[in-house]
Amino acid sequence: MSKPVRKPDMNPEGVALVREHADTFKYNFELMDEDNDGKITHEQAAILFRAFGQNPHDHEITKKLKDAPPMLEFVHFREFFQRHYDTPTGPDELEEALKVFTKGDGKINVQELRQALQREQLTPEEMERLLKLGNFEPGPTGGTLDSRVLAQKLCEGPSEADLEYFVDVAAADAKGEKNREG
């Protein structure tokens, strides 16, 4: 990818897009618009939504996009984002929530976490990413994760490399769609 992805610096009090945010949103929207027609698919909108600090499940994003046009112009994406933006959870709140998986020592039992996350239907790759984020330490009961490190990493959002990967995957998918149509 030739252009780096930019993450907006959202203010925690709300979603009003100031000029700097609008410019960042427009820049990243244009990165997703591989064919330069001024529109992105729902899948690409979901990638941008997540890249901008949101973390909905696939079924939630589908529900949120159900009334949107099949191809979103920038104005549609901006309206969608403003309507559905949630202030991200901070690391302290997330660490507090993760205490249900610790025994007061800040270590999360991975086996218990895996069981709890089965309802979330994480792929094996997603679980492996989670283990890497939380400084996985192998052990006889499945190992542990550091709750403070995991909370911090999850709140940082995707890395620049992750964002570029998602944009590249979306572009490859879009090209595959065109090849199947043509």
Solvent accessible surface area in square Angstrom, and as a share of the most:
residue,aa,sasa,rsa
1,M,95,0.42
2,S,114,0.73
3,K,92,0.39
4,P,84,0.53
5,V,7,0.04
6,R,117,0.43
7,K,78,0.33
8,P,19,0.12
9,D,125,0.65
10,M,31,0.14
11,N,60,0.31
12,P,86,0.54
13,E,150,0.67
14,G,27,0.26
15,V,38,0.22
16,A,70,0.54
17,L,30,0.15
18,V,67,0.39
19,R,190,0.69
20,E,121,0.54
21,H,15,0.07
22,A,28,0.22
23,D,82,0.43
24,T,21,0.12
25,F,0,0.00
26,K,82,0.35
27,Y,34,0.13
28,N,1,0.00
29,F,2,0.01
30,E,80,0.36
31,L,17,0.09
32,M,2,0.01
33,D,10,0.05
34,E,75,0.33
35,D,68,0.35
36,N,127,0.65
37,D,71,0.37
38,G,36,0.34
39,K,76,0.32
40,I,0,0.00
41,T,38,0.22
42,H,50,0.22
43,E,122,0.55
44,Q,11,0.05
45,A,0,0.00
46,A,9,0.07
47,I,32,0.16
48,L,3,0.01
49,F,1,0.01
50,R,69,0.25
51,A,6,0.05
52,F,9,0.04
53,G,33,0.32
54,Q,12,0.06
55,N,140,0.72
56,P,14,0.09
57,H,80,0.36
58,D,101,0.52
59,H,132,0.59
60,E,64,0.29
61,I,10,0.05
62,T,92,0.53
63,K,145,0.61
64,K,58,0.24
65,L,3,0.02
66,K,138,0.59
67,D,126,0.65
68,A,24,0.19
69,P,50,0.31
70,P,109,0.69
71,M,75,0.33
72,L,1,0.00
73,E,73,0.33
74,F,25,0.10
75,V,58,0.34
76,H,60,0.27
77,F,0,0.00
78,R,74,0.27
79,E,80,0.36
80,F,2,0.01
81,F,0,0.00
82,Q,62,0.28
83,R,165,0.60
84,H,40,0.18
85,Y,21,0.08
86,D,91,0.47
87,T,75,0.43
88,P,67,0.42
89,T,76,0.44
90,G,22,0.21
91,P,49,0.31
92,D,105,0.54
93,E,108,0.49
94,L,38,0.19
95,E,28,0.12
96,E,106,0.48
97,A,62,0.48
98,L,17,0.08
99,K,111,0.47
100,V,120,0.69
101,F,42,0.18
102,T,19,0.11
103,K,160,0.68
104,G,78,0.75
105,D,94,0.49
106,G,27,0.26
107,K,64,0.27
108,I,0,0.00
109,N,27,0.14
110,V,1,0.01
111,Q,97,0.43
112,E,68,0.30
113,L,6,0.03
114,R,98,0.36
115,Q,111,0.49
116,A,24,0.19
117,L,37,0.19
118,Q,133,0.59
119,R,190,0.69
120,E,71,0.32
121,Q,154,0.68
122,L,65,0.32
123,T,61,0.36
124,P,104,0.65
125,E,120,0.54
126,E,82,0.37
127,M,13,0.06
128,E,85,0.38
129,R,111,0.40
130,L,23,0.12
131,L,12,0.06
132,K,161,0.68
133,L,49,0.24
134,G,0,0.00
135,N,81,0.42
136,F,75,0.31
137,E,84,0.38
138,P,111,0.70
139,G,34,0.33
140,P,146,0.92
141,T,79,0.46
142,G,35,0.34
143,G,2,0.02
144,T,37,0.22
145,L,1,0.00
146,D,35,0.18
147,S,2,0.01
148,R,152,0.55
149,V,39,0.23
150,L,2,0.01
151,A,1,0.01
152,Q,84,0.37
153,K,83,0.35
154,L,73,0.36
155,C,43,0.25
156,E,93,0.42
157,G,32,0.31
158,P,27,0.17
159,S,58,0.38
160,E,80,0.36
161,A,75,0.58
162,D,34,0.18
163,L,2,0.01
164,E,55,0.25
165,Y,133,0.51
166,F,70,0.29
167,V,7,0.04
168,D,64,0.33
169,V,56,0.32
170,A,6,0.04
171,A,11,0.08
172,A,64,0.49
173,D,85,0.44
174,A,23,0.18
175,K,118,0.50
176,G,19,0.19
177,E,85,0.38
178,K,99,0.42
179,N,119,0.61
180,R,172,0.63
181,E,139,0.62
182,G,100,0.96
